[in-house]
Amino acid sequence: MPEAVHLRTALPAERELLQALQTRASLKNPGDRDALLQHPDAIDVPLEQIEAGHVFVAESAGTIVGFAAVIPRTDGNAELDALFVEPGCWRRGIGRQLVGHAVEVARARGAEALHVIGNPHAEAFYRSSGFETTGTFKTRFGGGLLMRRLLPPG
Ligand SMILES: CC(C)(COP(=O)(O)OP(=O)(O)OC[C@H]1O[C@@H](n2cnc3c(N)ncnc32)[C@H](O)[C@@H]1OP(=O)(O)O)[C@@H](O)C(=O)NCCC(=O)NCCS
């Protein structure tokens, strides 16, 4: 039986470890590899986000297997600013669990919607996690999808 996955707030000392996980996950997206290798600065988990308590990790048997960041937007809603799962752990529900936590965090802050600029490779994942596409966004690596999950009071 797979180990249980627990979520907790990330620690500043874990920043490099999270960036390494982000690199491994991003390199697995077909088509993103070359752009990423040319722009390694795209890998960044801002220390300020960790220190502000906006980053949380999924941990299994003492190992971090994924993380996500939820930051406030100027319109009062919330932005899912990062979501990465260790490639060897994909399709075990960890991404969905991280989104569930992000939704709780956003709701607790009074947000009425959780937004994300989705990598097109993750569209099926976001759709299955309750997000809808509202538009497109040009990033320096190509197209991103503007996606949103409404958070009715519950
Ligand atoms: C996107 C990502 C976070 C998903 O994490 P995950 O833990 O594998 O996702 P889950 O196991 O919770 O998947 C939940 C559901 O999403 C859908 N889904 C997930 N990955 C999918 C894929 N590659 N293709 C199609 N559907 C997918 C499925 O419906 C899945 O349910 P199922 O496994 O019961 O069929 C992970 O693949 C990742 O880190 N990718 C690289 C980084 C990235 O693109 N992050 C998003 C940045 S915007």
PDBQT file of the ligand as one rigid body, heavy atoms in Angstrom, charges set to zero:
ROOT
HETATM    1  C1  LIG A 201       0.483  18.408 -13.570  1.00  0.00    +0.000 C 
HETATM    2  C2  LIG A 201       0.953  17.610 -12.353  1.00  0.00    +0.000 C 
HETATM    3  C3  LIG A 201       1.126  18.547 -11.152  1.00  0.00    +0.000 C 
HETATM    4  C4  LIG A 201      -0.141  16.550 -12.002  1.00  0.00    +0.000 C 
HETATM    5  O1  LIG A 201       0.230  15.894 -10.799  1.00  0.00    +0.000 OA
HETATM    6  P1  LIG A 201      -0.247  14.390 -10.475  1.00  0.00    +0.000 P 
HETATM    7  O2  LIG A 201       0.059  14.134  -9.053  1.00  0.00    +0.000 OA
HETATM    8  O3  LIG A 201       0.318  13.450 -11.459  1.00  0.00    +0.000 OA
HETATM    9  O4  LIG A 201      -1.825  14.510 -10.720  1.00  0.00    +0.000 OA
HETATM   10  P2  LIG A 201      -2.959  13.542 -10.113  1.00  0.00    +0.000 P 
HETATM   11  O5  LIG A 201      -2.435  12.169  -9.937  1.00  0.00    +0.000 OA
HETATM   12  O6  LIG A 201      -3.557  14.201  -8.909  1.00  0.00    +0.000 OA
HETATM   13  O7  LIG A 201      -4.023  13.553 -11.302  1.00  0.00    +0.000 OA
HETATM   14  C5  LIG A 201      -5.390  13.865 -11.094  1.00  0.00    +0.000 C 
HETATM   15  C6  LIG A 201      -6.123  13.688 -12.391  1.00  0.00    +0.000 C 
HETATM   16  O8  LIG A 201      -5.656  14.655 -13.347  1.00  0.00    +0.000 OA
HETATM   17  C7  LIG A 201      -5.662  14.067 -14.664  1.00  0.00    +0.000 C 
HETATM   18  N1  LIG A 201      -4.287  13.962 -15.159  1.00  0.00    +0.000 N 
HETATM   19  C8  LIG A 201      -3.142  14.060 -14.446  1.00  0.00    +0.000 A 
HETATM   20  N2  LIG A 201      -2.061  13.944 -15.270  1.00  0.00    +0.000 NA
HETATM   21  C9  LIG A 201      -2.552  13.741 -16.506  1.00  0.00    +0.000 A 
HETATM   22  C10 LIG A 201      -1.934  13.543 -17.772  1.00  0.00    +0.000 A 
HETATM   23  N3  LIG A 201      -0.614  13.515 -17.925  1.00  0.00    +0.000 N 
HETATM   24  N4  LIG A 201      -2.744  13.339 -18.845  1.00  0.00    +0.000 NA
HETATM   25  C11 LIG A 201      -4.094  13.350 -18.717  1.00  0.00    +0.000 A 
HETATM   26  N5  LIG A 201      -4.728  13.549 -17.534  1.00  0.00    +0.000 NA
HETATM   27  C12 LIG A 201      -3.967  13.750 -16.445  1.00  0.00    +0.000 A 
HETATM   28  C13 LIG A 201      -6.293  12.688 -14.501  1.00  0.00    +0.000 C 
HETATM   29  O9  LIG A 201      -7.693  12.838 -14.636  1.00  0.00    +0.000 OA
HETATM   30  C14 LIG A 201      -5.936  12.358 -13.069  1.00  0.00    +0.000 C 
HETATM   31  O10 LIG A 201      -6.810  11.406 -12.487  1.00  0.00    +0.000 OA
HETATM   32  P3  LIG A 201      -6.543   9.822 -12.749  1.00  0.00    +0.000 P 
HETATM   33  O11 LIG A 201      -5.070   9.569 -12.527  1.00  0.00    +0.000 OA
HETATM   34  O12 LIG A 201      -7.433   9.179 -11.727  1.00  0.00    +0.000 OA
HETATM   35  O13 LIG A 201      -6.942   9.570 -14.174  1.00  0.00    +0.000 OA
HETATM   36  C15 LIG A 201       2.266  16.828 -12.642  1.00  0.00    +0.000 C 
HETATM   37  O14 LIG A 201       2.078  16.066 -13.813  1.00  0.00    +0.000 OA
HETATM   38  C16 LIG A 201       3.476  17.746 -12.848  1.00  0.00    +0.000 C 
HETATM   39  O15 LIG A 201       4.168  18.108 -11.882  1.00  0.00    +0.000 OA
HETATM   40  N6  LIG A 201       3.736  18.090 -14.134  1.00  0.00    +0.000 N 
HETATM   41  C17 LIG A 201       4.923  18.905 -14.508  1.00  0.00    +0.000 C 
HETATM   42  C18 LIG A 201       4.834  20.305 -13.996  1.00  0.00    +0.000 C 
HETATM   43  C19 LIG A 201       3.628  21.048 -14.489  1.00  0.00    +0.000 C 
HETATM   44  O16 LIG A 201       3.312  21.070 -15.691  1.00  0.00    +0.000 OA
HETATM   45  N7  LIG A 201       2.959  21.695 -13.542  1.00  0.00    +0.000 N 
HETATM   46  C20 LIG A 201       1.848  22.560 -13.846  1.00  0.00    +0.000 C 
HETATM   47  C21 LIG A 201       2.406  23.942 -14.052  1.00  0.00    +0.000 C 
HETATM   48  S1  LIG A 201       1.130  25.047 -14.620  1.00  0.00    +0.000 SA
ENDROOT
TORSDOF 0
